[in-house]
Amino acid sequence: MPGFDVHEHRHALKQLRDAGDTSLWENRKGIPCPVCEEPFDRLFTTARPATRFPENDGARFCLVREDDAIHVFRH
């Protein structure tokens, strides 16, 4: 099962927004997505039980659900 540790990849990510239980990151180093193994552009992470995703431009998404968070990878 794929997983993703934001802190493990922090050196390659730029945080764009932090609302406490949600955050938005830019992939600056071409880290591969743990789902499809292609580099992703942005990462949206939430610990909320329900949330609305930021507006997108028709981009493709991959999703990883962990015990304490959901990670949405935008390609």
CHARMM internal coordinates of N, CA and C (Angstrom, degrees):
IC EDIT
DIST 1 N 1 CA 1.4411
DIST 1 CA 1 C 1.5296
ANGL 1 N 1 CA 1 C 109.13
DIST 1 C 2 N 1.3245
ANGL 1 CA 1 C 2 N 117.71
DIHE 1 N 1 CA 1 C 2 N 127.80
DIST 2 N 2 CA 1.4567
ANGL 1 C 2 N 2 CA 119.03
DIHE 1 CA 1 C 2 N 2 CA -179.38
DIST 2 CA 2 C 1.5201
ANGL 2 N 2 CA 2 C 111.73
DIHE 1 C 2 N 2 CA 2 C -70.85
DIST 2 C 3 N 1.2985
ANGL 2 CA 2 C 3 N 115.34
DIHE 2 N 2 CA 2 C 3 N 148.55
DIST 3 N 3 CA 1.4492
ANGL 2 C 3 N 3 CA 122.13
DIHE 2 CA 2 C 3 N 3 CA 174.69
DIST 3 CA 3 C 1.5189
ANGL 3 N 3 CA 3 C 108.03
DIHE 2 C 3 N 3 CA 3 C -139.09
DIST 3 C 4 N 1.3227
ANGL 3 CA 3 C 4 N 117.43
DIHE 3 N 3 CA 3 C 4 N 171.00
DIST 4 N 4 CA 1.4577
ANGL 3 C 4 N 4 CA 120.63
DIHE 3 CA 3 C 4 N 4 CA 179.84
DIST 4 CA 4 C 1.5176
ANGL 4 N 4 CA 4 C 108.71
DIHE 3 C 4 N 4 CA 4 C -151.70
DIST 4 C 5 N 1.3311
ANGL 4 CA 4 C 5 N 116.21
DIHE 4 N 4 CA 4 C 5 N 123.59
DIST 5 N 5 CA 1.4610
ANGL 4 C 5 N 5 CA 122.39
DIHE 4 CA 4 C 5 N 5 CA 178.42
DIST 5 CA 5 C 1.5270
ANGL 5 N 5 CA 5 C 107.97
DIHE 4 C 5 N 5 CA 5 C -106.34
DIST 5 C 6 N 1.3259
ANGL 5 CA 5 C 6 N 116.73
DIHE 5 N 5 CA 5 C 6 N 107.31
DIST 6 N 6 CA 1.4629
ANGL 5 C 6 N 6 CA 121.48
DIHE 5 CA 5 C 6 N 6 CA -178.53
DIST 6 CA 6 C 1.5263
ANGL 6 N 6 CA 6 C 110.25
DIHE 5 C 6 N 6 CA 6 C -56.57
DIST 6 C 7 N 1.3280
ANGL 6 CA 6 C 7 N 117.55
DIHE 6 N 6 CA 6 C 7 N -41.83
DIST 7 N 7 CA 1.4612
ANGL 6 C 7 N 7 CA 120.91
DIHE 6 CA 6 C 7 N 7 CA -176.94
DIST 7 CA 7 C 1.5218
ANGL 7 N 7 CA 7 C 111.96
DIHE 6 C 7 N 7 CA 7 C -65.38
DIST 7 C 8 N 1.3145
ANGL 7 CA 7 C 8 N 117.45
DIHE 7 N 7 CA 7 C 8 N -32.39
DIST 8 N 8 CA 1.4621
ANGL 7 C 8 N 8 CA 121.83
DIHE 7 CA 7 C 8 N 8 CA 177.57
DIST 8 CA 8 C 1.5348
ANGL 8 N 8 CA 8 C 111.30
DIHE 7 C 8 N 8 CA 8 C -66.01
DIST 8 C 9 N 1.3239
ANGL 8 CA 8 C 9 N 116.89
DIHE 8 N 8 CA 8 C 9 N -29.81
DIST 9 N 9 CA 1.4677
ANGL 8 C 9 N 9 CA 122.29
DIHE 8 CA 8 C 9 N 9 CA -177.56
DIST 9 CA 9 C 1.5286
ANGL 9 N 9 CA 9 C 112.49
DIHE 8 C 9 N 9 CA 9 C -107.17
DIST 9 C 10 N 1.3245
ANGL 9 CA 9 C 10 N 117.41
DIHE 9 N 9 CA 9 C 10 N 10.70
DIST 10 N 10 CA 1.4626
ANGL 9 C 10 N 10 CA 121.97
DIHE 9 CA 9 C 10 N 10 CA -174.30
DIST 10 CA 10 C 1.5263
ANGL 10 N 10 CA 10 C 113.40
DIHE 9 C 10 N 10 CA 10 C -55.19
DIST 10 C 11 N 1.3205
ANGL 10 CA 10 C 11 N 117.65
DIHE 10 N 10 CA 10 C 11 N -33.62
DIST 11 N 11 CA 1.4678
ANGL 10 C 11 N 11 CA 121.92
DIHE 10 CA 10 C 11 N 11 CA -179.20
DIST 11 CA 11 C 1.5315
ANGL 11 N 11 CA 11 C 112.47
DIHE 10 C 11 N 11 CA 11 C -62.51
DIST 11 C 12 N 1.3079
ANGL 11 CA 11 C 12 N 118.13
DIHE 11 N 11 CA 11 C 12 N -23.50
DIST 12 N 12 CA 1.4621
ANGL 11 C 12 N 12 CA 122.32
DIHE 11 CA 11 C 12 N 12 CA -176.54
DIST 12 CA 12 C 1.5288
ANGL 12 N 12 CA 12 C 112.99
DIHE 11 C 12 N 12 CA 12 C -107.13
DIST 12 C 13 N 1.3245
ANGL 12 CA 12 C 13 N 117.01
DIHE 12 N 12 CA 12 C 13 N -0.92
DIST 13 N 13 CA 1.4633
ANGL 12 C 13 N 13 CA 121.77
DIHE 12 CA 12 C 13 N 13 CA -178.42
DIST 13 CA 13 C 1.5258
ANGL 13 N 13 CA 13 C 110.61
DIHE 12 C 13 N 13 CA 13 C -112.76
DIST 13 C 14 N 1.3208
ANGL 13 CA 13 C 14 N 116.16
DIHE 13 N 13 CA 13 C 14 N 143.13
DIST 14 N 14 CA 1.4679
ANGL 13 C 14 N 14 CA 121.11
DIHE 13 CA 13 C 14 N 14 CA 172.67
DIST 14 CA 14 C 1.5225
ANGL 14 N 14 CA 14 C 107.67
DIHE 13 C 14 N 14 CA 14 C -110.86
DIST 14 C 15 N 1.3205
ANGL 14 CA 14 C 15 N 116.24
DIHE 14 N 14 CA 14 C 15 N 123.97
DIST 15 N 15 CA 1.4578
ANGL 14 C 15 N 15 CA 119.80
DIHE 14 CA 14 C 15 N 15 CA 179.43
DIST 15 CA 15 C 1.5266
ANGL 15 N 15 CA 15 C 109.58
DIHE 14 C 15 N 15 CA 15 C -76.86
DIST 15 C 16 N 1.3447
ANGL 15 CA 15 C 16 N 115.44
DIHE 15 N 15 CA 15 C 16 N 124.80
DIST 16 N 16 CA 1.4523
ANGL 15 C 16 N 16 CA 121.48
DIHE 15 CA 15 C 16 N 16 CA -179.88
DIST 16 CA 16 C 1.5209
ANGL 16 N 16 CA 16 C 112.04
DIHE 15 C 16 N 16 CA 16 C -98.10
DIST 16 C 17 N 1.3413
ANGL 16 CA 16 C 17 N 117.08
DIHE 16 N 16 CA 16 C 17 N -33.84
DIST 17 N 17 CA 1.4695
ANGL 16 C 17 N 17 CA 122.25
DIHE 16 CA 16 C 17 N 17 CA 178.83
DIST 17 CA 17 C 1.5171
ANGL 17 N 17 CA 17 C 109.65
DIHE 16 C 17 N 17 CA 17 C -148.78
DIST 17 C 18 N 1.3386
ANGL 17 CA 17 C 18 N 114.77
DIHE 17 N 17 CA 17 C 18 N 146.36
DIST 18 N 18 CA 1.4604
ANGL 17 C 18 N 18 CA 120.75
DIHE 17 CA 17 C 18 N 18 CA 174.75
DIST 18 CA 18 C 1.5215
ANGL 18 N 18 CA 18 C 107.94
DIHE 17 C 18 N 18 CA 18 C -142.39
DIST 18 C 19 N 1.3211
ANGL 18 CA 18 C 19 N 116.08
DIHE 18 N 18 CA 18 C 19 N 116.05
DIST 19 N 19 CA 1.4627
ANGL 18 C 19 N 19 CA 121.64
DIHE 18 CA 18 C 19 N 19 CA 178.89
DIST 19 CA 19 C 1.5231
ANGL 19 N 19 CA 19 C 110.73
DIHE 18 C 19 N 19 CA 19 C -112.18
DIST 19 C 20 N 1.3134
ANGL 19 CA 19 C 20 N 117.62
DIHE 19 N 19 CA 19 C 20 N 22.45
DIST 20 N 20 CA 1.4601
ANGL 19 C 20 N 20 CA 120.99
DIHE 19 CA 19 C 20 N 20 CA -179.86
DIST 20 CA 20 C 1.5150
ANGL 20 N 20 CA 20 C 112.00
DIHE 19 C 20 N 20 CA 20 C 89.00
DIST 20 C 21 N 1.3372
ANGL 20 CA 20 C 21 N 116.83
DIHE 20 N 20 CA 20 C 21 N -69.40
DIST 21 N 21 CA 1.4691
ANGL 20 C 21 N 21 CA 119.55
DIHE 20 CA 20 C 21 N 21 CA -179.69
DIST 21 CA 21 C 1.5261
ANGL 21 N 21 CA 21 C 112.82
DIHE 20 C 21 N 21 CA 21 C -101.64
DIST 21 C 22 N 1.3343
ANGL 21 CA 21 C 22 N 117.65
DIHE 21 N 21 CA 21 C 22 N 2.81
DIST 22 N 22 CA 1.4685
ANGL 21 C 22 N 22 CA 122.43
DIHE 21 CA 21 C 22 N 22 CA 171.22
DIST 22 CA 22 C 1.5225
ANGL 22 N 22 CA 22 C 108.47
DIHE 21 C 22 N 22 CA 22 C -137.25
DIST 22 C 23 N 1.3286
ANGL 22 CA 22 C 23 N 116.06
DIHE 22 N 22 CA 22 C 23 N 151.17
DIST 23 N 23 CA 1.4575
ANGL 22 C 23 N 23 CA 120.23
DIHE 22 CA 22 C 23 N 23 CA 175.71
DIST 23 CA 23 C 1.5212
ANGL 23 N 23 CA 23 C 109.70
DIHE 22 C 23 N 23 CA 23 C -149.74
DIST 23 C 24 N 1.3288
ANGL 23 CA 23 C 24 N 115.26
DIHE 23 N 23 CA 23 C 24 N 153.48
DIST 24 N 24 CA 1.4550
ANGL 23 C 24 N 24 CA 122.56
DIHE 23 CA 23 C 24 N 24 CA 179.34
DIST 24 CA 24 C 1.5176
ANGL 24 N 24 CA 24 C 107.82
DIHE 23 C 24 N 24 CA 24 C -126.08
DIST 24 C 25 N 1.3368
ANGL 24 CA 24 C 25 N 115.88
DIHE 24 N 24 CA 24 C 25 N 131.52
DIST 25 N 25 CA 1.4652
ANGL 24 C 25 N 25 CA 122.62
DIHE 24 CA 24 C 25 N 25 CA -174.65
DIST 25 CA 25 C 1.5236
ANGL 25 N 25 CA 25 C 110.57
DIHE 24 C 25 N 25 CA 25 C -127.85
DIST 25 C 26 N 1.3218
ANGL 25 CA 25 C 26 N 116.38
DIHE 25 N 25 CA 25 C 26 N 148.73
DIST 26 N 26 CA 1.4616
ANGL 25 C 26 N 26 CA 122.85
DIHE 25 CA 25 C 26 N 26 CA 172.08
DIST 26 CA 26 C 1.5211
ANGL 26 N 26 CA 26 C 108.10
DIHE 25 C 26 N 26 CA 26 C -105.89
DIST 26 C 27 N 1.3322
ANGL 26 CA 26 C 27 N 116.39
DIHE 26 N 26 CA 26 C 27 N 134.92
DIST 27 N 27 CA 1.4601
ANGL 26 C 27 N 27 CA 122.60
DIHE 26 CA 26 C 27 N 27 CA 179.35
DIST 27 CA 27 C 1.5268
ANGL 27 N 27 CA 27 C 107.61
DIHE 26 C 27 N 27 CA 27 C -85.75
DIST 27 C 28 N 1.3253
ANGL 27 CA 27 C 28 N 117.16
DIHE 27 N 27 CA 27 C 28 N 105.83
DIST 28 N 28 CA 1.4611
ANGL 27 C 28 N 28 CA 121.86
DIHE 27 CA 27 C 28 N 28 CA -176.60
DIST 28 CA 28 C 1.5243
ANGL 28 N 28 CA 28 C 113.90
DIHE 27 C 28 N 28 CA 28 C -90.91
DIST 28 C 29 N 1.3304
ANGL 28 CA 28 C 29 N 118.41
DIHE 28 N 28 CA 28 C 29 N -13.70
DIST 29 N 29 CA 1.4641
ANGL 28 C 29 N 29 CA 121.10
DIHE 28 CA 28 C 29 N 29 CA -173.49
DIST 29 CA 29 C 1.5245
ANGL 29 N 29 CA 29 C 113.77
DIHE 28 C 29 N 29 CA 29 C -122.52
DIST 29 C 30 N 1.3317
ANGL 29 CA 29 C 30 N 117.84
DIHE 29 N 29 CA 29 C 30 N 11.52
DIST 30 N 30 CA 1.4642
ANGL 29 C 30 N 30 CA 119.55
DIHE 29 CA 29 C 30 N 30 CA 177.56
DIST 30 CA 30 C 1.5110
ANGL 30 N 30 CA 30 C 114.64
DIHE 29 C 30 N 30 CA 30 C 71.79
DIST 30 C 31 N 1.3262
ANGL 30 CA 30 C 31 N 117.44
DIHE 30 N 30 CA 30 C 31 N 33.61
DIST 31 N 31 CA 1.4661
ANGL 30 C 31 N 31 CA 121.33
DIHE 30 CA 30 C 31 N 31 CA 177.43
DIST 31 CA 31 C 1.5285
ANGL 31 N 31 CA 31 C 108.12
DIHE 30 C 31 N 31 CA 31 C -59.18
DIST 31 C 32 N 1.3283
ANGL 31 CA 31 C 32 N 118.00
DIHE 31 N 31 CA 31 C 32 N 134.96
DIST 32 N 32 CA 1.4624
ANGL 31 C 32 N 32 CA 119.50
DIHE 31 CA 31 C 32 N 32 CA 178.44
DIST 32 CA 32 C 1.5311
ANGL 32 N 32 CA 32 C 112.17
DIHE 31 C 32 N 32 CA 32 C -75.82
DIST 32 C 33 N 1.3068
ANGL 32 CA 32 C 33 N 115.35
DIHE 32 N 32 CA 32 C 33 N 146.83
DIST 33 N 33 CA 1.4587
ANGL 32 C 33 N 33 CA 123.10
DIHE 32 CA 32 C 33 N 33 CA 175.12
DIST 33 CA 33 C 1.5308
ANGL 33 N 33 CA 33 C 108.82
DIHE 32 C 33 N 33 CA 33 C -67.33
DIST 33 C 34 N 1.3300
ANGL 33 CA 33 C 34 N 118.99
DIHE 33 N 33 CA 33 C 34 N 135.72
DIST 34 N 34 CA 1.4644
ANGL 33 C 34 N 34 CA 120.35
DIHE 33 CA 33 C 34 N 34 CA 179.47
DIST 34 CA 34 C 1.5279
ANGL 34 N 34 CA 34 C 113.38
DIHE 33 C 34 N 34 CA 34 C -70.68
DIST 34 C 35 N 1.3261
ANGL 34 CA 34 C 35 N 118.06
DIHE 34 N 34 CA 34 C 35 N -11.15
DIST 35 N 35 CA 1.4582
ANGL 34 C 35 N 35 CA 121.52
DIHE 34 CA 34 C 35 N 35 CA -179.41
DIST 35 CA 35 C 1.5228
ANGL 35 N 35 CA 35 C 110.96
DIHE 34 C 35 N 35 CA 35 C -91.36
DIST 35 C 36 N 1.3452
ANGL 35 CA 35 C 36 N 116.70
DIHE 35 N 35 CA 35 C 36 N -55.40
DIST 36 N 36 CA 1.4617
ANGL 35 C 36 N 36 CA 120.34
DIHE 35 CA 35 C 36 N 36 CA -173.91
DIST 36 CA 36 C 1.5270
ANGL 36 N 36 CA 36 C 113.42
DIHE 35 C 36 N 36 CA 36 C -108.61
DIST 36 C 37 N 1.3343
ANGL 36 CA 36 C 37 N 117.75
DIHE 36 N 36 CA 36 C 37 N -6.40
DIST 37 N 37 CA 1.4569
ANGL 36 C 37 N 37 CA 125.18
DIHE 36 CA 36 C 37 N 37 CA 177.71
DIST 37 CA 37 C 1.5252
ANGL 37 N 37 CA 37 C 114.35
DIHE 36 C 37 N 37 CA 37 C 69.43
DIST 37 C 38 N 1.3438
ANGL 37 CA 37 C 38 N 118.35
DIHE 37 N 37 CA 37 C 38 N 9.82
DIST 38 N 38 CA 1.4628
ANGL 37 C 38 N 38 CA 121.88
DIHE 37 CA 37 C 38 N 38 CA 173.54
DIST 38 CA 38 C 1.5225
ANGL 38 N 38 CA 38 C 107.85
DIHE 37 C 38 N 38 CA 38 C -94.65
DIST 38 C 39 N 1.3392
ANGL 38 CA 38 C 39 N 117.98
DIHE 38 N 38 CA 38 C 39 N 147.96
DIST 39 N 39 CA 1.4710
ANGL 38 C 39 N 39 CA 119.38
DIHE 38 CA 38 C 39 N 39 CA 177.47
DIST 39 CA 39 C 1.5283
ANGL 39 N 39 CA 39 C 110.84
DIHE 38 C 39 N 39 CA 39 C -59.47
DIST 39 C 40 N 1.3178
ANGL 39 CA 39 C 40 N 115.97
DIHE 39 N 39 CA 39 C 40 N 140.73
DIST 40 N 40 CA 1.4634
ANGL 39 C 40 N 40 CA 121.07
DIHE 39 CA 39 C 40 N 40 CA 177.30
DIST 40 CA 40 C 1.5205
ANGL 40 N 40 CA 40 C 108.94
DIHE 39 C 40 N 40 CA 40 C -104.44
DIST 40 C 41 N 1.3440
ANGL 40 CA 40 C 41 N 117.44
DIHE 40 N 40 CA 40 C 41 N 160.04
DIST 41 N 41 CA 1.4591
ANGL 40 C 41 N 41 CA 122.95
DIHE 40 CA 40 C 41 N 41 CA 179.14
DIST 41 CA 41 C 1.5254
ANGL 41 N 41 CA 41 C 111.37
DIHE 40 C 41 N 41 CA 41 C -90.32
DIST 41 C 42 N 1.3337
ANGL 41 CA 41 C 42 N 115.48
DIHE 41 N 41 CA 41 C 42 N -50.02
DIST 42 N 42 CA 1.4632
ANGL 41 C 42 N 42 CA 121.48
DIHE 41 CA 41 C 42 N 42 CA -176.38
DIST 42 CA 42 C 1.5192
ANGL 42 N 42 CA 42 C 109.76
DIHE 41 C 42 N 42 CA 42 C -132.09
DIST 42 C 43 N 1.3198
ANGL 42 CA 42 C 43 N 114.84
DIHE 42 N 42 CA 42 C 43 N 155.47
DIST 43 N 43 CA 1.4579
ANGL 42 C 43 N 43 CA 122.55
DIHE 42 CA 42 C 43 N 43 CA 176.98
DIST 43 CA 43 C 1.5235
ANGL 43 N 43 CA 43 C 108.05
DIHE 42 C 43 N 43 CA 43 C -129.51
DIST 43 C 44 N 1.3203
ANGL 43 CA 43 C 44 N 116.49
DIHE 43 N 43 CA 43 C 44 N 124.21
DIST 44 N 44 CA 1.4601
ANGL 43 C 44 N 44 CA 123.14
DIHE 43 CA 43 C 44 N 44 CA 174.29
DIST 44 CA 44 C 1.5167
ANGL 44 N 44 CA 44 C 106.69
DIHE 43 C 44 N 44 CA 44 C -109.95
DIST 44 C 45 N 1.3306
ANGL 44 CA 44 C 45 N 116.84
DIHE 44 N 44 CA 44 C 45 N 125.03
DIST 45 N 45 CA 1.4560
ANGL 44 C 45 N 45 CA 122.55
DIHE 44 CA 44 C 45 N 45 CA -178.74
DIST 45 CA 45 C 1.5214
ANGL 45 N 45 CA 45 C 108.92
DIHE 44 C 45 N 45 CA 45 C -121.79
DIST 45 C 46 N 1.3358
ANGL 45 CA 45 C 46 N 115.94
DIHE 45 N 45 CA 45 C 46 N 135.30
DIST 46 N 46 CA 1.4610
ANGL 45 C 46 N 46 CA 120.00
DIHE 45 CA 45 C 46 N 46 CA 178.96
DIST 46 CA 46 C 1.5181
ANGL 46 N 46 CA 46 C 110.84
DIHE 45 C 46 N 46 CA 46 C -139.56
DIST 46 C 47 N 1.3211
ANGL 46 CA 46 C 47 N 115.35
DIHE 46 N 46 CA 46 C 47 N 143.87
DIST 47 N 47 CA 1.4621
ANGL 46 C 47 N 47 CA 122.28
DIHE 46 CA 46 C 47 N 47 CA 172.75
DIST 47 CA 47 C 1.5236
ANGL 47 N 47 CA 47 C 109.93
DIHE 46 C 47 N 47 CA 47 C -106.70
DIST 47 C 48 N 1.3269
ANGL 47 CA 47 C 48 N 117.21
DIHE 47 N 47 CA 47 C 48 N 0.48
DIST 48 N 48 CA 1.4646
ANGL 47 C 48 N 48 CA 121.83
DIHE 47 CA 47 C 48 N 48 CA 179.32
DIST 48 CA 48 C 1.5247
ANGL 48 N 48 CA 48 C 110.48
DIHE 47 C 48 N 48 CA 48 C -71.38
DIST 48 C 49 N 1.3191
ANGL 48 CA 48 C 49 N 117.54
DIHE 48 N 48 CA 48 C 49 N 147.76
DIST 49 N 49 CA 1.4687
ANGL 48 C 49 N 49 CA 119.70
DIHE 48 CA 48 C 49 N 49 CA 176.82
DIST 49 CA 49 C 1.5265
ANGL 49 N 49 CA 49 C 112.17
DIHE 48 C 49 N 49 CA 49 C -70.26
DIST 49 C 50 N 1.3309
ANGL 49 CA 49 C 50 N 117.60
DIHE 49 N 49 CA 49 C 50 N -24.49
DIST 50 N 50 CA 1.4669
ANGL 49 C 50 N 50 CA 122.03
DIHE 49 CA 49 C 50 N 50 CA 177.14
DIST 50 CA 50 C 1.5234
ANGL 50 N 50 CA 50 C 107.52
DIHE 49 C 50 N 50 CA 50 C -146.94
DIST 50 C 51 N 1.3086
ANGL 50 CA 50 C 51 N 116.61
DIHE 50 N 50 CA 50 C 51 N 139.63
DIST 51 N 51 CA 1.4613
ANGL 50 C 51 N 51 CA 120.41
DIHE 50 CA 50 C 51 N 51 CA -179.44
DIST 51 CA 51 C 1.5148
ANGL 51 N 51 CA 51 C 110.59
DIHE 50 C 51 N 51 CA 51 C -155.66
DIST 51 C 52 N 1.3079
ANGL 51 CA 51 C 52 N 115.84
DIHE 51 N 51 CA 51 C 52 N 159.27
DIST 52 N 52 CA 1.4662
ANGL 51 C 52 N 52 CA 121.26
DIHE 51 CA 51 C 52 N 52 CA 174.24
DIST 52 CA 52 C 1.5188
ANGL 52 N 52 CA 52 C 106.84
DIHE 51 C 52 N 52 CA 52 C -102.04
DIST 52 C 53 N 1.3297
ANGL 52 CA 52 C 53 N 117.05
DIHE 52 N 52 CA 52 C 53 N 135.65
DIST 53 N 53 CA 1.4532
ANGL 52 C 53 N 53 CA 120.89
DIHE 52 CA 52 C 53 N 53 CA 179.60
DIST 53 CA 53 C 1.5204
ANGL 53 N 53 CA 53 C 110.05
DIHE 52 C 53 N 53 CA 53 C -76.84
DIST 53 C 54 N 1.3383
ANGL 53 CA 53 C 54 N 116.85
DIHE 53 N 53 CA 53 C 54 N 149.22
DIST 54 N 54 CA 1.4579
ANGL 53 C 54 N 54 CA 119.25
DIHE 53 CA 53 C 54 N 54 CA 175.79
DIST 54 CA 54 C 1.5344
ANGL 54 N 54 CA 54 C 110.14
DIHE 53 C 54 N 54 CA 54 C -58.87
DIST 54 C 55 N 1.3269
ANGL 54 CA 54 C 55 N 116.29
DIHE 54 N 54 CA 54 C 55 N 150.96
DIST 55 N 55 CA 1.4652
ANGL 54 C 55 N 55 CA 121.54
DIHE 54 CA 54 C 55 N 55 CA 178.54
DIST 55 CA 55 C 1.5194
ANGL 55 N 55 CA 55 C 109.42
DIHE 54 C 55 N 55 CA 55 C -55.37
DIST 55 C 56 N 1.3265
ANGL 55 CA 55 C 56 N 116.04
DIHE 55 N 55 CA 55 C 56 N 141.99
DIST 56 N 56 CA 1.4681
ANGL 55 C 56 N 56 CA 119.41
DIHE 55 CA 55 C 56 N 56 CA -179.51
DIST 56 CA 56 C 1.5203
ANGL 56 N 56 CA 56 C 109.97
DIHE 55 C 56 N 56 CA 56 C -127.82
DIST 56 C 57 N 1.2935
ANGL 56 CA 56 C 57 N 115.21
DIHE 56 N 56 CA 56 C 57 N 172.61
DIST 57 N 57 CA 1.4576
ANGL 56 C 57 N 57 CA 122.06
DIHE 56 CA 56 C 57 N 57 CA -177.68
DIST 57 CA 57 C 1.5253
ANGL 57 N 57 CA 57 C 111.53
DIHE 56 C 57 N 57 CA 57 C -109.18
DIST 57 C 58 N 1.3178
ANGL 57 CA 57 C 58 N 117.15
DIHE 57 N 57 CA 57 C 58 N 33.43
DIST 58 N 58 CA 1.4607
ANGL 57 C 58 N 58 CA 120.90
DIHE 57 CA 57 C 58 N 58 CA -179.14
DIST 58 CA 58 C 1.5174
ANGL 58 N 58 CA 58 C 113.10
DIHE 57 C 58 N 58 CA 58 C 84.33
DIST 58 C 59 N 1.3221
ANGL 58 CA 58 C 59 N 117.18
DIHE 58 N 58 CA 58 C 59 N 15.06
DIST 59 N 59 CA 1.4549
ANGL 58 C 59 N 59 CA 121.77
DIHE 58 CA 58 C 59 N 59 CA -178.63
DIST 59 CA 59 C 1.5294
ANGL 59 N 59 CA 59 C 110.72
DIHE 58 C 59 N 59 CA 59 C -69.41
DIST 59 C 60 N 1.3235
ANGL 59 CA 59 C 60 N 116.03
DIHE 59 N 59 CA 59 C 60 N 161.63
DIST 60 N 60 CA 1.4584
ANGL 59 C 60 N 60 CA 123.21
DIHE 59 CA 59 C 60 N 60 CA 177.49
DIST 60 CA 60 C 1.5288
ANGL 60 N 60 CA 60 C 108.85
DIHE 59 C 60 N 60 CA 60 C -86.87
DIST 60 C 61 N 1.3547
ANGL 60 CA 60 C 61 N 116.38
DIHE 60 N 60 CA 60 C 61 N 145.59
DIST 61 N 61 CA 1.4601
ANGL 60 C 61 N 61 CA 122.12
DIHE 60 CA 60 C 61 N 61 CA -178.57
DIST 61 CA 61 C 1.5274
ANGL 61 N 61 CA 61 C 110.89
DIHE 60 C 61 N 61 CA 61 C -124.69
DIST 61 C 62 N 1.3385
ANGL 61 CA 61 C 62 N 115.60
DIHE 61 N 61 CA 61 C 62 N 147.69
DIST 62 N 62 CA 1.4587
ANGL 61 C 62 N 62 CA 123.33
DIHE 61 CA 61 C 62 N 62 CA 167.91
DIST 62 CA 62 C 1.5285
ANGL 62 N 62 CA 62 C 106.04
DIHE 61 C 62 N 62 CA 62 C -122.77
DIST 62 C 63 N 1.3298
ANGL 62 CA 62 C 63 N 117.07
DIHE 62 N 62 CA 62 C 63 N 152.82
DIST 63 N 63 CA 1.4516
ANGL 62 C 63 N 63 CA 122.27
DIHE 62 CA 62 C 63 N 63 CA -173.41
DIST 63 CA 63 C 1.5240
ANGL 63 N 63 CA 63 C 110.41
DIHE 62 C 63 N 63 CA 63 C -132.19
DIST 63 C 64 N 1.3362
ANGL 63 CA 63 C 64 N 116.65
DIHE 63 N 63 CA 63 C 64 N 135.42
DIST 64 N 64 CA 1.4645
ANGL 63 C 64 N 64 CA 122.78
DIHE 63 CA 63 C 64 N 64 CA 173.57
DIST 64 CA 64 C 1.5243
ANGL 64 N 64 CA 64 C 107.08
DIHE 63 C 64 N 64 CA 64 C -126.32
DIST 64 C 65 N 1.3304
ANGL 64 CA 64 C 65 N 116.67
DIHE 64 N 64 CA 64 C 65 N 123.79
DIST 65 N 65 CA 1.4613
ANGL 64 C 65 N 65 CA 122.37
DIHE 64 CA 64 C 65 N 65 CA 178.17
DIST 65 CA 65 C 1.5165
ANGL 65 N 65 CA 65 C 108.74
DIHE 64 C 65 N 65 CA 65 C -105.82
DIST 65 C 66 N 1.3300
ANGL 65 CA 65 C 66 N 116.08
DIHE 65 N 65 CA 65 C 66 N 125.71
DIST 66 N 66 CA 1.4557
ANGL 65 C 66 N 66 CA 121.90
DIHE 65 CA 65 C 66 N 66 CA 175.88
DIST 66 CA 66 C 1.5242
ANGL 66 N 66 CA 66 C 107.93
DIHE 65 C 66 N 66 CA 66 C -118.27
DIST 66 C 67 N 1.3206
ANGL 66 CA 66 C 67 N 117.50
DIHE 66 N 66 CA 66 C 67 N 175.12
DIST 67 N 67 CA 1.4628
ANGL 66 C 67 N 67 CA 120.99
DIHE 66 CA 66 C 67 N 67 CA -178.13
DIST 67 CA 67 C 1.5206
ANGL 67 N 67 CA 67 C 113.10
DIHE 66 C 67 N 67 CA 67 C -58.71
DIST 67 C 68 N 1.3378
ANGL 67 CA 67 C 68 N 117.04
DIHE 67 N 67 CA 67 C 68 N -38.06
DIST 68 N 68 CA 1.4593
ANGL 67 C 68 N 68 CA 119.77
DIHE 67 CA 67 C 68 N 68 CA -173.54
DIST 68 CA 68 C 1.5345
ANGL 68 N 68 CA 68 C 114.17
DIHE 67 C 68 N 68 CA 68 C -113.54
DIST 68 C 69 N 1.3334
ANGL 68 CA 68 C 69 N 118.28
DIHE 68 N 68 CA 68 C 69 N 3.31
DIST 69 N 69 CA 1.4749
ANGL 68 C 69 N 69 CA 119.57
DIHE 68 CA 68 C 69 N 69 CA -178.71
DIST 69 CA 69 C 1.5148
ANGL 69 N 69 CA 69 C 111.09
DIHE 68 C 69 N 69 CA 69 C -163.82
DIST 69 C 70 N 1.3216
ANGL 69 CA 69 C 70 N 113.44
DIHE 69 N 69 CA 69 C 70 N 163.51
DIST 70 N 70 CA 1.4636
ANGL 69 C 70 N 70 CA 122.15
DIHE 69 CA 69 C 70 N 70 CA 171.16
DIST 70 CA 70 C 1.5113
ANGL 70 N 70 CA 70 C 106.88
DIHE 69 C 70 N 70 CA 70 C -121.31
DIST 70 C 71 N 1.3431
ANGL 70 CA 70 C 71 N 116.83
DIHE 70 N 70 CA 70 C 71 N 134.10
DIST 71 N 71 CA 1.4587
ANGL 70 C 71 N 71 CA 122.58
DIHE 70 CA 70 C 71 N 71 CA 179.86
DIST 71 CA 71 C 1.5182
ANGL 71 N 71 CA 71 C 108.11
DIHE 70 C 71 N 71 CA 71 C -115.26
DIST 71 C 72 N 1.3380
ANGL 71 CA 71 C 72 N 116.99
DIHE 71 N 71 CA 71 C 72 N 126.30
DIST 72 N 72 CA 1.4551
ANGL 71 C 72 N 72 CA 122.82
DIHE 71 CA 71 C 72 N 72 CA 178.67
DIST 72 CA 72 C 1.5163
ANGL 72 N 72 CA 72 C 107.61
DIHE 71 C 72 N 72 CA 72 C -113.94
DIST 72 C 73 N 1.3371
ANGL 72 CA 72 C 73 N 115.93
DIHE 72 N 72 CA 72 C 73 N 118.74
DIST 73 N 73 CA 1.4609
ANGL 72 C 73 N 73 CA 122.40
DIHE 72 CA 72 C 73 N 73 CA -178.44
DIST 73 CA 73 C 1.5245
ANGL 73 N 73 CA 73 C 108.64
DIHE 72 C 73 N 73 CA 73 C -101.62
DIST 73 C 74 N 1.3357
ANGL 73 CA 73 C 74 N 116.72
DIHE 73 N 73 CA 73 C 74 N 122.81
DIST 74 N 74 CA 1.4666
ANGL 73 C 74 N 74 CA 122.23
DIHE 73 CA 73 C 74 N 74 CA -179.47
DIST 74 CA 74 C 1.5203
ANGL 74 N 74 CA 74 C 108.49
DIHE 73 C 74 N 74 CA 74 C -100.76
DIST 74 C 75 N 1.3201
ANGL 74 CA 74 C 75 N 115.04
DIHE 74 N 74 CA 74 C 75 N 130.23
DIST 75 N 75 CA 1.4714
ANGL 74 C 75 N 75 CA 120.91
DIHE 74 CA 74 C 75 N 75 CA 178.67
DIST 75 CA 75 C 1.5085
ANGL 75 N 75 CA 75 C 109.80
DIHE 74 C 75 N 75 CA 75 C -109.15
END
COOR INIT
IC SEED 1 N 1 CA 1 C
IC BUILD
